[in-house]
Amino acid sequence: MRQSLRLSLGLFLFASLAHAAAPKAAISTSASGASFAPGDRGAIAVVIDVPAGLHAQSHTPLDESLIPLVVKLTDNPAVTPDVVAYPAPTVEEYPALGKVSVYTGQVIIYVPFTVAQGAAGPIKLAGVVSLQMCDDVTCFLPDRLPFSIELPIGPSEATSNIKSAAFAKFDASLLTTPPTTAITPATVPAPLQPAPSPAGESNGPQTFAGAVLLALGVGLIFNFVPCVLPVLPLKALGFYEAAEHDRKRTILFGLAFSAGMTGLFTALALLVVLSKSIFGKQIQWGEQFAHAGFVWPMAIVLFLLGVSMMGFFAVRLPTSVYGLSFRHDTLVGNALWGGLTAILATPCTAPLFPPLITYAIAQPPLIAFITMTAVGVGMSLPYLVLSAFPQLARKFPRTGPFSELFKQMMAFLLIGTAAWLAGIRLLPDPKQWWLVFAVIVTAAVFLVVRTKQIARSNQALAIASVLSLLMIVGGWIVTQRLTYSPFKWESFTPEALASARDRKQTVLVEFTASWCLNCKYIEQTVYHNQPTIDRLQQAGVVALKADLTDASAPGWSLLNDLGGTGIPFTAIYSRSIDKPLTLESIYTSDTLLKTLDKAR
């Protein structure tokens, strides 16, 4: 059995091990001057040393499926970056890879900038280099390498280092000409009060009682969103374990689970609702998934829980914190499961939750607290009902090899979710879905291998084989659809939006992220619709995708300016309207086209 478990986990572990073993490029930085005065033009040189025998895909790869090398600065109000200057690539041809556009050896990329008036130093500039390296045969997983540099603020010496080796190929005229992408106040696309949607009316609750009733209903519905589905069968197994106890203790487990779910959900929601008054900045619902420090621990926890459920090993914490383990037969364990379920629900809460958030933001703190708590209570109600009737769980088979096999297959749901989270950080959107597909293939192979070991009849093996085939074929079809887009997007930058608006074009900005499953639903149902695509192209609409997968993405500030409280969120600008029209949450092709008609 352990041999088959190791075999089944191999596909999932291979990608992680390959990523860990992949060679790293070295990153260093230098500035064009020893110090900068407010208003100075300067530049930083980002120096990338690609290991010998390898090459990195260039900034302009020949195949759109390849990963371009991109240097991106984190937003800093003390400086305004200009267009990044990338070196000319070399086109090479490799027998196994074909013709590719690459960088080799030392690559120097320049980021010009202007120091803001009134800036005080030193200024710390930070950023990320995204790149993919390959040898002559194989390409490694994409990598994200951070860099940072401090810019002293003082007497102007903005070009004192311009003759250094790092700036040997730098075009000094970039420091003497105005920024090519400067945004004038007349073109800054940041209206604080966007126009309402075409319907002209709010779809949120109008009274406090209506808000509470809607919140309870929304919470119930959350139990059936894709993000929570991986936990449902696992919690059902937990109730089977709890059924060994009497009704009183089982109800206590249900209350603990509900308290963990409601408490954490309420805390997350209130953080969003009250963030502007507390921090002076609107935090977005689900924004935690944009931070690697949140995603990686979540992925690791889910992976370990899944592997532990399969019986590969048991997760055991030190004695001092043993009560914090995710056990279904302890109060703390049930509370942790409830909190985990609440966290997993956050990327899939449209379309009913955003109006509730908007309503709560406009209310006094007590009403906001009651409304958000009602969502958690509604979400936990089914578990409270199930915990009150433990005799139902006793009717299910509790022992035997096939009962254990069912539990192990359910564990793959957690491992698949872990793969999805890891893919958010490892691979560019939408390629992370292939990592999930690898887990599906692993689960299908495991099902056949394990059934062959324990089955006493060919019929059971035949059923397992058919199910495995359906898993692989269905997974392949879904993954292909998720990773293919017939609609061509341009990447959002403030400069791209300002430029399109200066040309008097209609602009559609879609705020999305690789962790937002509701955003994927819109892309599949609206932007895969050929009549919709034709209308957008005929109208000459500039479609910009503001990818908020990373916390440093430039679209976050615009989303805050537009008053968004989460994604999906879409804004439409045109020369005939003063304020952008917005579409919050999930919408249809018909709604989008009506909004475009109104904007014309």
C-alpha positions in Angstrom: 0.0 0.0 0.0 2.8 2.4 0.9 4.4 1.7 -2.4 1.3 2.7 -4.3 0.9 5.8 -2.1 4.5 6.9 -3.0 3.8 6.3 -6.7 0.6 8.4 -6.6 2.3 11.3 -4.9 5.2 11.3 -7.3 3.6 13.4 -10.0 2.7 16.1 -7.5 6.0 16.2 -5.8 8.0 16.1 -9.0 7.1 19.7 -9.9 8.0 21.0 -6.5 11.3 19.2 -6.4 12.2 20.3 -9.9 11.5 23.9 -8.9 13.6 23.6 -5.8 16.5 22.0 -7.8 16.4 24.5 -10.7 19.4 26.8 -11.0 18.9 30.4 -10.0 19.9 33.5 -11.8 21.9 36.0 -9.7 20.4 39.5 -9.4 22.2 42.7 -8.5 21.3 46.4 -8.8 22.9 49.8 -9.2 21.7 53.4 -9.6 22.7 56.0 -12.1 23.7 58.4 -9.4 25.2 58.6 -5.9 22.2 60.8 -4.7 19.1 62.3 -6.1 17.2 65.5 -5.5 13.4 65.8 -5.7 12.5 66.2 -9.4 15.6 64.4 -10.6 15.5 61.9 -13.4 17.5 58.7 -12.8 17.6 55.1 -13.5 18.4 51.8 -11.9 20.2 48.9 -13.6 18.9 45.5 -12.8 21.7 43.0 -13.6 20.8 39.4 -14.2 23.5 36.8 -14.5 22.1 33.7 -16.3 24.1 30.6 -15.3 26.4 29.2 -17.9 24.8 26.6 -20.2 21.3 28.1 -19.7 19.3 30.8 -21.3 16.3 32.9 -20.2 13.3 33.6 -22.4 13.6 37.2 -23.6 11.1 40.0 -22.9 9.6 39.3 -26.4 9.5 35.5 -26.8 8.6 34.2 -30.3 5.9 31.9 -28.9 3.1 33.5 -26.8 3.0 30.4 -24.6 6.5 31.0 -23.4 7.2 33.1 -20.3 8.7 36.5 -21.0 11.3 38.1 -18.8 9.7 41.0 -17.0 11.0 43.5 -14.5 8.3 45.1 -12.4 8.8 47.8 -9.7 6.6 47.7 -6.6 4.5 50.9 -6.4 6.3 53.7 -4.4 4.8 57.2 -4.2 8.3 58.7 -4.0 9.2 57.8 -7.6 7.4 57.6 -10.9 8.9 54.8 -13.1 9.1 55.2 -16.9 9.1 52.5 -19.6 11.5 49.7 -18.7 14.3 49.4 -21.3 15.1 45.8 -22.2 18.1 44.7 -24.3 17.8 43.3 -27.7 17.5 39.5 -27.5 19.3 36.8 -29.5 17.4 34.4 -31.6 18.8 30.9 -31.2 17.7 27.5 -32.5 17.9 24.4 -30.3 17.2 20.9 -31.7 14.8 20.1 -28.9 13.2 23.5 -28.4 13.3 25.0 -31.9 13.8 28.7 -32.6 13.6 30.9 -29.5 14.3 34.5 -28.5 16.7 34.4 -25.5 19.0 36.2 -23.2 22.3 34.6 -22.1 25.1 35.5 -19.9 24.8 38.9 -18.2 21.5 40.8 -19.0 21.1 44.4 -17.9 17.7 46.0 -17.8 17.2 49.7 -17.1 14.3 51.3 -15.2 14.2 55.1 -15.6 12.3 57.0 -13.0 11.5 60.5 -11.7 11.9 61.4 -8.1 8.7 63.0 -6.7 8.7 66.5 -5.4 9.0 66.5 -1.7 10.5 63.1 -1.5 12.6 62.3 1.6 15.2 59.7 1.7 16.6 57.3 1.5 14.0 55.8 -0.9 13.9 52.0 -1.0 12.9 50.7 -4.4 11.9 47.1 -4.6 10.7 44.9 -7.4 10.5 41.4 -9.0 12.2 39.8 -12.0 9.9 37.2 -13.5 11.7 34.8 -15.8 12.0 31.3 -17.2 15.3 29.6 -17.8 16.0 26.6 -20.0 18.9 24.4 -21.1 19.2 23.0 -24.6 16.5 20.4 -24.0 14.3 21.4 -21.0 12.7 24.5 -19.6 12.5 24.9 -15.8 9.5 26.2 -13.9 9.2 30.0 -14.0 10.9 31.9 -11.2 10.3 35.2 -9.4 13.4 36.8 -8.1 13.1 39.9 -5.8 15.5 42.8 -5.8 15.8 46.1 -4.0 18.0 49.2 -3.9 18.2 52.3 -1.7 18.3 55.8 -3.4 19.9 58.5 -1.2 18.1 61.8 -1.3 20.4 64.8 -1.2 22.3 67.1 -3.5 21.7 66.1 -7.1 24.3 63.6 -8.4 21.8 61.8 -10.6 24.3 60.8 -13.3 27.5 60.3 -11.3 27.5 56.6 -11.9 26.6 56.8 -15.6 30.0 55.7 -16.7 30.1 52.6 -14.6 30.1 49.1 -16.1 26.4 48.5 -15.3 25.5 51.6 -17.4 27.9 51.0 -20.3 25.0 50.3 -22.7 22.6 52.8 -21.2 21.0 55.5 -23.4 21.7 58.6 -21.4 19.1 60.6 -23.4 16.5 58.8 -21.3 17.5 61.0 -18.4 17.3 64.3 -20.3 14.0 63.8 -22.0 10.6 63.9 -20.3 9.0 60.6 -19.3 7.3 59.0 -22.3 4.5 57.7 -20.2 3.8 60.6 -17.9 0.2 60.9 -16.9 -1.1 64.4 -16.7 -3.8 65.4 -14.2 -6.3 65.6 -17.0 -5.8 62.0 -17.9 -5.5 60.4 -14.5 -8.3 57.7 -14.6 -9.1 57.6 -10.9 -12.6 58.8 -10.3 -13.5 58.2 -6.7 -17.3 57.9 -7.5 -17.8 55.7 -10.5 -21.1 55.7 -12.3 -23.5 52.9 -11.3 -24.2 49.9 -13.5 -26.6 50.2 -16.4 -29.5 49.1 -14.3 -29.2 52.3 -12.4 -30.1 50.7 -9.1 -28.4 48.8 -6.3 -28.9 45.1 -6.0 -27.9 45.2 -2.3 -30.2 45.0 0.7 -32.3 48.1 1.5 -33.0 47.4 5.2 -31.2 45.9 8.1 -33.6 43.0 8.4 -33.3 42.4 4.7 -29.5 42.4 5.0 -29.5 39.9 7.8 -31.9 37.5 5.9 -29.8 37.9 2.8 -26.6 37.3 4.8 -28.0 34.0 6.2 -29.0 32.9 2.7 -25.7 33.8 1.2 -23.9 31.8 3.9 -26.0 28.7 3.1 -25.1 29.1 -0.6 -21.4 29.4 0.2 -21.4 25.7 1.1 -21.8 24.8 -2.6 -19.3 27.1 -4.2 -16.3 25.4 -5.9 -13.8 26.7 -3.3 -15.5 25.0 -0.4 -16.4 21.7 -2.2 -12.9 20.1 -1.3 -13.7 20.4 2.4 -17.3 19.2 2.4 -16.7 15.4 1.9 -13.8 15.7 4.4 -16.0 17.3 7.0 -18.5 14.5 6.3 -15.9 12.0 7.2 -15.3 14.0 10.4 -18.9 13.6 11.4 -18.5 9.9 10.9 -15.7 10.0 13.4 -17.7 12.2 15.7 -20.6 9.7 15.5 -18.7 7.4 17.9 -19.6 9.9 20.6 -23.0 10.7 22.2 -25.2 13.4 20.8 -24.1 16.0 23.3 -20.4 15.7 22.4 -21.2 15.6 18.7 -23.2 18.8 19.0 -20.2 20.4 20.8 -18.0 19.4 17.9 -20.5 21.0 15.5 -20.6 24.1 17.6 -16.8 24.3 17.6 -16.7 23.9 13.9 -19.3 26.6 13.4 -17.6 28.9 15.8 -14.3 28.6 13.9 -16.0 29.2 10.6 -18.2 32.1 11.8 -15.4 33.7 13.8 -12.8 33.7 11.1 -15.3 34.7 8.3 -16.5 37.6 10.4 -13.0 38.7 11.2 -12.0 38.7 7.5 -15.2 40.5 6.5 -14.8 43.2 9.2 -11.2 43.7 8.2 -12.5 44.6 4.8 -15.5 46.6 6.0 -13.6 48.7 8.6 -10.2 48.9 6.8 -10.6 52.4 5.4 -11.4 53.9 8.8 -8.7 51.9 10.6 -5.8 51.9 8.0 -6.9 54.7 5.7 -6.9 52.2 2.8 -9.7 49.9 1.5 -8.6 46.3 1.8 -10.2 44.1 -0.8 -12.1 40.9 -0.1 -9.9 37.9 -0.9 -6.8 40.2 -1.1 -4.9 37.8 1.2 -4.5 35.4 -1.7 -2.3 38.0 -3.4 0.4 37.6 -0.8 2.9 34.7 -1.0 3.2 34.7 2.8 -0.4 33.6 3.0 -0.6 31.3 -0.1 2.4 29.2 0.6 1.5 28.3 4.3 -2.1 27.5 3.1 -0.8 25.2 0.3 1.6 23.4 2.7 -1.1 22.9 5.3 -3.6 21.5 2.8 -1.0 19.3 1.2 0.1 17.8 4.6 -3.5 17.3 5.7 -4.2 15.5 2.4 -1.2 13.3 2.7 -1.9 12.6 6.3 -5.5 11.5 5.5 -4.1 9.1 3.0 -2.3 7.3 5.7 1.1 8.1 4.3 2.2 9.6 7.6 0.5 11.2 10.5 0.8 14.9 11.2 1.9 15.3 14.8 2.7 18.6 16.4 4.9 19.1 19.5 3.2 18.2 22.8 2.9 21.8 23.8 0.6 22.6 20.8 -0.9 19.1 20.3 -4.4 20.5 20.8 -4.0 22.6 17.6 -3.9 19.6 15.3 -6.7 19.3 12.7 -8.5 16.4 14.4 -12.2 15.8 13.9 -12.7 14.4 17.4 -11.4 17.5 19.4 -13.0 20.9 19.9 -10.0 22.8 18.8 -9.5 20.5 15.8 -13.1 21.2 14.7 -12.6 24.9 15.2 -9.5 24.8 12.9 -11.4 22.9 10.2 -14.2 25.6 10.4 -11.6 28.4 10.0 -10.0 26.6 7.1 -13.4 26.3 5.4 -14.1 30.0 5.8 -10.7 30.9 4.3 -11.2 28.7 1.3 -14.6 30.3 0.6 -13.2 33.8 0.1 -12.3 33.5 -3.6 -15.8 32.2 -4.5 -18.2 34.5 -2.8 -19.8 36.3 -5.8 -22.4 37.3 -6.9 -24.4 37.9 -3.6 -21.6 38.8 -1.2 -20.2 42.0 -2.7 -23.6 43.9 -2.3 -23.5 42.8 1.4 -20.0 44.1 1.8 -21.0 47.4 0.1 -24.0 47.7 2.4 -21.9 46.9 5.5 -19.3 49.5 4.7 -21.9 52.2 4.8 -23.4 51.1 8.2 -22.3 51.7 11.8 -19.8 49.1 13.1 -22.4 47.2 15.2 -24.8 46.7 12.2 -21.8 45.8 10.0 -20.7 43.2 12.6 -24.2 41.6 12.9 -24.5 41.4 9.1 -21.1 39.8 8.5 -21.6 37.4 11.4 -25.0 36.4 9.9 -23.1 35.2 6.8 -20.9 32.9 8.9 -23.9 31.6 10.8 -25.7 30.8 7.6 -22.7 29.0 6.3 -22.4 26.9 9.5 -26.1 25.9 9.8 -25.9 22.7 7.8 -23.0 21.5 10.0 -25.0 22.2 13.1 -27.9 20.2 11.8 -25.7 17.3 10.9 -24.0 17.3 14.3 -27.4 17.1 16.0 -28.1 13.8 14.3 -25.0 11.6 14.7 -27.1 8.5 14.2 -27.2 9.3 10.5 -23.5 9.0 10.2 -23.5 5.6 11.9 -25.3 4.2 8.9 -22.3 4.6 6.7 -19.6 1.9 6.5 -16.8 2.8 8.8 -14.2 0.1 8.2 -12.8 -2.0 5.4 -10.4 -1.3 2.5 -13.0 0.4 0.3 -14.0 2.7 3.1 -10.3 3.6 3.5 -10.0 4.0 -0.3 -12.9 6.5 -0.3 -11.2 8.5 2.4 -7.9 8.5 0.4 -9.6 9.7 -2.7 -11.2 12.5 -0.8 -7.7 13.5 0.4 -6.8 14.2 -3.2 -9.3 17.1 -3.1 -7.1 18.7 -0.5 -3.9 17.9 -2.4 -5.5 19.3 -5.6 -6.4 22.5 -3.8 -2.8 22.7 -2.5 -1.6 22.3 -6.1 -3.9 25.1 -7.3 -2.5 27.4 -4.6 1.1 26.5 -5.3 0.4 27.0 -9.0 -0.7 30.6 -8.3 2.9 31.4 -7.2 4.8 29.0 -9.5 3.2 29.5 -12.9 1.7 32.3 -14.8 -2.1 32.4 -15.2 -3.7 30.2 -16.5 -1.0 27.6 -16.7 -1.4 26.7 -13.0 -4.4 24.5 -13.9 -2.0 22.0 -15.5 -0.6 21.4 -12.0 -4.1 20.6 -10.8 -4.5 18.3 -13.8 -1.4 16.4 -12.7 -3.0 15.8 -9.4 -6.2 14.5 -11.2 -4.0 12.1 -13.2 -2.3 11.0 -10.0 -5.6 10.4 -8.3 -6.9 8.4 -11.2 -3.7 6.2 -11.3 -4.0 5.7 -7.5 -7.6 4.6 -7.8 -6.8 1.9 -10.3 -3.7 0.7 -8.5 -5.3 0.6 -5.1 -8.5 -1.1 -6.4 -6.4 -3.8 -8.0 -4.7 -4.5 -4.7 -7.9 -4.8 -2.6 -10.6 -5.9 -5.1 -11.8 -9.5 -5.1 -13.6 -9.2 -8.4 -12.9 -7.9 -11.9 -16.1 -5.9 -11.7 -14.7 -3.5 -9.0 -11.5 -3.0 -11.1 -13.6 -2.3 -14.2 -15.6 0.3 -12.3 -12.5 1.9 -11.0 -10.9 2.0 -14.5 -14.0 3.7 -16.0 -14.1 6.3 -13.2 -10.3 6.9 -13.7 -10.8 7.4 -17.4 -13.6 9.8 -16.8 -11.5 11.8 -14.3 -8.6 12.1 -16.8 -10.8 12.9 -19.8 -13.0 15.3 -17.9 -9.9 17.0 -16.3 -8.3 17.3 -19.6 -11.3 19.0 -21.2 -11.8 21.4 -18.3 -8.1 22.3 -18.2 -7.9 22.9 -21.9 -10.8 25.2 -21.7 -9.4 27.1 -18.7 -6.0 27.6 -20.3 -7.3 28.7 -23.7 -8.7 32.2 -24.4 -10.1 33.2 -27.8 -10.2 36.8 -26.6 -7.0 38.8 -26.7 -6.2 41.0 -23.7 -3.6 43.7 -23.2 -1.9 44.0 -19.8 -3.2 46.8 -17.7 -0.9 49.7 -16.7 -1.9 53.2 -15.7 0.0 54.4 -18.8 -1.9 52.0 -21.1 -5.2 53.2 -19.8 -4.2 56.9 -20.0 -2.9 56.4 -23.6 -6.2 54.8 -24.7 -8.3 57.5 -23.1 -6.1 60.2 -24.7 -7.0 58.6 -28.1 -10.7 58.8 -27.1 -11.1 55.1 -27.3 -13.6 53.0 -25.2 -11.6 51.1 -22.6 -12.7 48.0 -20.7 -10.6 47.1 -17.6 -11.2 43.7 -16.1 -9.9 43.2 -12.6 -9.1 39.6 -12.1 -6.6 37.2 -10.5 -5.4 33.6 -10.9 -6.9 32.8 -7.4 -10.4 34.3 -8.3 -12.6 31.4 -9.5 -15.5 33.7 -10.1 -13.3 35.7 -12.4 -12.6 32.5 -14.3 -16.3 31.9 -14.6 -16.8 35.3 -16.2 -13.9 34.8 -18.6 -15.3 31.4 -19.6 -19.0 32.5 -20.1 -18.6 36.0 -21.3 -15.2 36.3 -23.0 -15.4 32.9 -24.7 -18.7 34.0 -26.3 -18.0 34.7 -30.0 -20.8 37.2 -30.5 -19.5 39.1 -27.5 -16.0 39.0 -28.9 -17.2 40.2 -32.3 -19.1 43.2 -30.7 -16.1 44.3 -28.7 -13.8 44.1 -31.7 -16.3 45.9 -34.0 -16.6 48.7 -31.4 -12.8 49.1 -31.2 -12.8 48.5 -27.5 -9.4 48.4 -25.8 -9.5 45.5 -23.4 -7.1 45.7 -20.5 -6.7 42.9 -18.0 -5.7 44.1 -14.6 -4.2 41.0 -13.1 -4.2 41.3 -9.3 -2.6 37.9 -8.5 0.3 39.7 -6.9 0.0 42.3 -4.1 2.3 44.6 -6.0 0.1 44.6 -9.2 -0.6 48.2 -10.5 -4.3 47.5 -10.7 -4.9 47.5 -6.9 -4.7 51.3 -6.6 -7.2 51.8 -9.4 -9.6 49.3 -7.9 -9.5 51.1 -4.6 -10.1 54.5 -6.4 -13.1 53.0 -8.2 -14.6 52.0 -4.8 -14.3 48.2 -5.5 -14.5 45.9 -2.5 -13.3 42.8 -4.3 -13.2 41.0 -7.6 -14.6 40.2 -10.1 -14.9 43.9 -11.0 -15.0 45.6 -14.5 -14.8 49.3 -15.4 -15.7 50.8 -18.8 -14.4 54.2 -19.9 -15.5 56.1 -22.9 -15.3 59.7 -24.2 -19.0 60.1 -23.9 -19.2 59.7 -20.1 -17.5 61.5 -17.3 -17.2 58.6 -15.0 -16.6 54.9 -15.7 -19.4 52.5 -15.7 -18.8 49.5 -13.4 -19.9 45.9 -13.2 -19.4 44.4 -9.8 -19.3 40.7 -9.3 -20.6 38.1 -11.8 -22.3 39.3 -15.0 -23.5 38.0 -18.3 -22.6 38.8 -22.0 -26.0 40.6 -22.3 -25.2 42.8 -19.3 -21.8 43.7 -20.6 -23.1 44.6 -24.1 -25.8 46.8 -22.6 -23.2 48.6 -20.5 -21.1 49.2 -23.6 -24.1 50.6 -25.4 -24.7 53.0 -22.6 -21.1 54.1 -22.6 -21.1 54.9 -26.3 
